[in-house]
């Protein structure tokens, strides 16, 4: 009998990724977010839950999002066991870089939102643009924007 998260194909065991998408709606507005999702395998640093009142920063789904705070322009997530992909919807007032690191803090891969994508602006990018990273053994990710603000929503990752 195949074990959980495995599929038996021609008598070969093939791993099936387990993906988690965090529901942020249970968070209270202005709640510091750190270990609330530890049971799902992720710990946040410099993160706060908000319900944006500024229409330039719309939520992708629901009303609650995460924002880097108290230090603006930075948010970090550390995974309790390595993941192979991370994705989230991002709205930012500036160019934003999403980086993935291994257990030795070596950069594995990165992607960027090349410019601001605020709602009701002249940006070529729509608000809530999906950013995704894929690499083996991602232990930590960071979001960085210089001198700007950003929100993330529908944060998901796969083991």
C-alpha positions as CSV (number, residue, x, y, z in Angstrom):
1,X,0.0,0.0,0.0
2,X,1.5,3.4,-0.9
3,X,2.3,5.7,2.0
4,X,0.6,9.1,2.4
5,X,1.5,11.6,-0.3
6,X,2.8,8.9,-2.6
7,X,1.2,7.5,-5.8
8,X,1.9,4.0,-7.0
9,X,2.6,4.2,-10.8
10,X,3.8,1.1,-12.4
11,X,5.0,-0.1,-9.0
12,X,7.2,3.0,-8.6
13,X,6.7,5.3,-5.7
14,X,6.4,8.9,-6.9
15,X,6.3,11.7,-4.4
16,X,3.3,14.0,-4.6
17,X,3.9,17.6,-3.4
18,X,2.0,18.7,-0.4
19,X,1.0,22.4,-0.8
20,X,-0.3,24.8,1.8
21,X,-2.1,28.1,1.2
22,X,-2.4,30.2,4.3
23,X,-5.8,31.6,5.3
24,X,-5.0,35.0,6.7
25,X,-8.6,35.8,7.5
26,X,-8.4,34.5,11.1
27,X,-5.7,37.1,12.0
28,X,-6.6,40.3,13.8
29,X,-5.9,43.6,12.1
30,X,-2.5,44.9,13.3
31,X,-1.6,41.5,14.8
32,X,2.2,40.8,14.7
33,X,2.5,37.5,12.7
34,X,5.3,35.2,13.7
35,X,4.4,31.7,14.9
36,X,0.7,31.6,14.0
37,X,1.4,29.2,11.1
38,X,4.1,27.1,12.8
39,X,1.9,24.1,12.8
40,X,1.8,24.4,9.0
41,X,5.6,24.6,8.8
42,X,6.4,28.3,8.5
43,X,7.5,31.1,10.8
44,X,7.4,34.8,9.8
45,X,9.6,37.6,10.8
46,X,8.8,41.4,10.6
47,X,5.3,40.7,9.6
48,X,2.0,42.3,10.5
49,X,-1.6,41.5,9.5
50,X,-3.5,44.4,8.1
51,X,-6.8,45.0,6.3
52,X,-5.8,47.7,3.9
53,X,-7.8,50.9,4.0
54,X,-5.7,52.4,1.1
55,X,-7.4,51.4,-2.2
56,X,-4.0,51.3,-3.9
57,X,-3.2,48.1,-1.9
58,X,-6.2,45.8,-2.5
59,X,-6.3,42.3,-1.1
60,X,-6.2,39.5,-3.7
61,X,-8.8,37.4,-1.7
62,X,-10.6,38.2,1.5
63,X,-9.7,41.3,3.4
64,X,-6.6,40.4,5.4
65,X,-3.0,40.6,4.1
66,X,0.5,40.6,5.4
67,X,2.8,43.6,5.4
68,X,6.4,44.0,6.4
69,X,6.5,45.8,9.7
70,X,7.8,47.3,11.9
71,X,10.7,47.6,9.5
72,X,9.1,48.7,6.2
73,X,10.1,47.1,3.0
74,X,11.2,43.7,4.4
75,X,9.4,40.5,5.3
76,X,10.9,37.0,6.0
77,X,9.5,33.5,6.2
78,X,11.5,30.5,7.5
79,X,10.3,27.0,6.8
80,X,10.6,24.3,9.4
81,X,11.4,21.7,6.7
82,X,12.6,22.5,3.2
83,X,10.1,23.4,0.6
84,X,10.4,23.2,-3.2
85,X,8.2,26.2,-4.2
86,X,6.7,29.4,-2.8
87,X,4.1,31.7,-4.4
88,X,2.1,34.7,-3.3
89,X,0.3,37.7,-4.7
90,X,2.1,41.0,-4.2
91,X,1.2,44.6,-4.4
92,X,4.1,47.0,-3.9
93,X,4.9,50.8,-4.1
94,X,8.4,50.0,-5.5
95,X,10.3,47.3,-7.2
96,X,10.3,44.2,-5.0
97,X,12.7,41.3,-4.9
98,X,11.8,37.8,-3.6
99,X,14.8,35.6,-2.7
100,X,15.1,32.0,-1.6
101,X,17.9,30.6,0.5
102,X,19.1,27.2,1.5
103,X,20.0,26.0,5.1
104,X,23.4,27.7,4.8
105,X,21.9,31.0,3.8
106,X,23.2,30.7,0.2
107,X,21.0,32.3,-2.4
108,X,19.2,29.6,-4.4
109,X,17.1,31.7,-6.7
110,X,15.2,35.0,-6.9
111,X,12.5,36.8,-8.8
112,X,11.3,40.3,-8.8
113,X,8.3,42.5,-9.3
114,X,10.1,45.0,-11.7
115,X,8.1,48.1,-10.7
116,X,5.3,49.4,-8.5
117,X,1.9,47.8,-9.2
118,X,-0.4,49.9,-7.1
119,X,-4.1,49.9,-8.0
120,X,-5.5,53.0,-9.7
121,X,-2.0,54.0,-10.9
122,X,-0.4,54.1,-14.3
123,X,1.6,50.9,-13.7
124,X,1.8,48.4,-16.5
125,X,1.5,45.7,-13.8
126,X,-1.8,44.9,-12.2
127,X,-2.1,44.9,-8.4
128,X,-1.8,41.5,-6.8
129,X,0.7,40.1,-9.2
130,X,1.7,36.5,-8.6
131,X,5.4,35.9,-7.7
132,X,6.7,32.4,-7.5
133,X,10.0,30.6,-6.8
134,X,11.0,27.0,-7.4
135,X,14.2,25.4,-6.1
136,X,15.3,22.4,-4.1
137,X,15.6,22.8,-0.3
138,X,14.3,26.3,0.2
139,X,14.7,27.0,3.9
140,X,14.0,30.7,4.0
141,X,12.6,33.5,1.8
142,X,12.8,37.2,2.0
143,X,10.8,40.0,0.4
144,X,12.7,43.3,0.0
145,X,11.8,46.7,-1.5
146,X,13.9,49.7,-1.1
147,X,12.1,52.7,0.5
148,X,8.6,51.2,-0.2
149,X,5.6,49.4,1.2
150,X,4.2,46.1,0.0
151,X,1.5,43.5,0.9
152,X,1.3,39.8,0.3
153,X,-1.8,37.6,0.1
154,X,-2.6,34.0,-0.5
155,X,0.9,32.9,0.6
156,X,1.5,29.3,-0.4
157,X,4.3,26.8,-0.4
158,X,4.9,23.1,-1.4
159,X,7.0,20.4,0.3
